[in-house]
């Protein structure tokens, strides 16, 4: 599967993405949000699982590499945990800090939402992040998601117990997007 936008291609990651994936995932600016660094073996196992995971499989995390169309480099990832009944998904994303502030996550997020609502016919998508992660919750708002929850000390992270915000969007609220092209 490939999703194309004017600047990006979203596709299944492969072993060729290992170095760029590790550079992003283990970047000092990313670690506070995602937890401890991972080694090349563990990252390779994660990427290998993603290459064979059916996109329609419920109860599974589905990762898509965000790749620049002009240079083919992996800039980050978007993904979703598809519910067992395949009616809902929980979203996540990570963009390399050197690439942030260029609208990459917004463009990739819109393409993913279009796919989830228009192609997989989901009823609802959710996302959550630490309250201090303003960039992430601002992205959720740019994508049209509404804040539904503020959970106090709900998750233990590297910085101890942290507050989280939860966002959601129903299929009936999604206006669709014109940025997605079949790929």
N, C-alpha and C positions, 0 to 999 in steps of 0.2 A: 504494500500500500504506500502511496505517495500522495501528499497533499501539497499543492503548489500555490504560492501567493506571488505577488509581483517581485519580492526580493528573496523569498525563502522557499525551501523544500523541507517538508516534514516527512521523515521516512524512518523505517525500522533502523536502529543502530546496528552496526556490525563491528567485528574485531578491528577493522581499519580505523574505527573511531576511538579506540582505547586511549591513546595518548591525549587527545583533546578532551575526552570525557574526564579523565583523571585530572587534567589541568584545571578544568572547571570545578569538578566536585570537591577537589582538595585545595582549592584556592582559599587563602586565609580569610577573605571577605565572605565566603560561602559557608565555611565550617560552623560559625555560630548558629546558623539556621538549620543545617542538615546533620550536624553531629560529627563524630570523629572521622578522621581521614580513613579512606579505604585503600588497600594495597592493590597492585596490578592483578594479582590472581583473583581476588574477590570481584573486582570490577570486570575482569574478563568473563567470569562465570555469569555475572549479571547480564552482560551484553549477549553472551551465547544463548541464555534462556530467552531473551527477547526476540532473537532471530527466528525461533521456532514456535513461539506462543501464538495460537490463533487469535486474531483480533476480536473475535466475537466471544471468546471464553470469559465467562463470568468468574467472580471471586479471584481476580488476578490484576496485577499492576501491568499496564501497557505503556511502554516508553516509546516516544518518537524523538529522534534526533532533529534538532533545528539546524539546518545546513544553509549556508549562504549560496544562492544560485550562481553568483558571479565567480566564486572561488572554490566552492565545494567543501569549505571548512565547517566543522561542527561548532556552532556558536552556543549551544546549550541543549536543553531538552524540555519537552512538555510530555505530560503523561496523564493517565487516568486509571483509577481503580474501578473496574466495572463490577456492579453488584451481581450477586448470584443469579437474580432473575433478569438481569440485563436491562433493567428499566432506569437505573440511576448510575451515576459515576461521581467519584470524588477526584478533583483535578489537582495537579501539582506542576511546578515548573522550576527551571533553573537556567539562568543565562550567565555566561561568563562575565565577571565584573568589567572587563575591558570593553564589552559589547553593550553594556546597559546604557539606558538613556537614549536609545535610537529607535524605540518603538518595536523592537524585535519580539519581545514577549507579548505585546498587544497583538501584533500581526499573527503570531503563531497561535495565541489563545483564541482569536476569532476563527481562524481556520479549523482548529480543533473543535470548538463549539459547533460550528457549522456541520462538521462531520458527525458529531455525536447526536445532534438534534435532527438533521436532515437525512442522514444516511443510516444511522443506527436507531433512530426514532426513540431516543431516550425521553423519559418524562421529566427528569430533574437532574441537575448537576450541582455539586457543592464544592467548596474549597475552604481551607482554614489556614491560618498562619499565626505566628506569634504577634501579639499586639505591637511590639516594637519594630516589626518588619513592615514599615510604612510602604515601601516600594511594592511589596506583594499585595497588601490590601488595597492600595491605590489601583493596581492592575485589575483586581477583581471588580472594582467600581467602574473602571474604564470599559470592562467587558460587559457591563450592564447587570452585574450581580448585585444583590441587595444584602446588606448586613442583617443577619438573623440572630446572631448570638455573640455575647462577650463572656467567655468562660474564665473565671478567676483561678489562677494557679492550677491550671488543668493539665499541664504537660511538664514533665521533667526534662530539661535540656542540659546542655553544657553549662548554662548559667544558673542552674537550679530550677525551681518551680517558676513557670512563666504563664502569663495570661495569653489567651488565644481569642481571635475573632473568627467567626464562621459566616460564610456567605453562601448564597444559593441563587439559582435561576431555573425557572420552569420552561419547558418547551413552548408553552403558550406565551411566554414573555420574550422569547428570542426573536429578534426581527430578521434573522438570517444575515447573510453577508454576501457581497459580490466579489470578495477577494479570492474565493476558492475556485480553482480550475481543476478539472479532472487531470490526473497525472498517471 
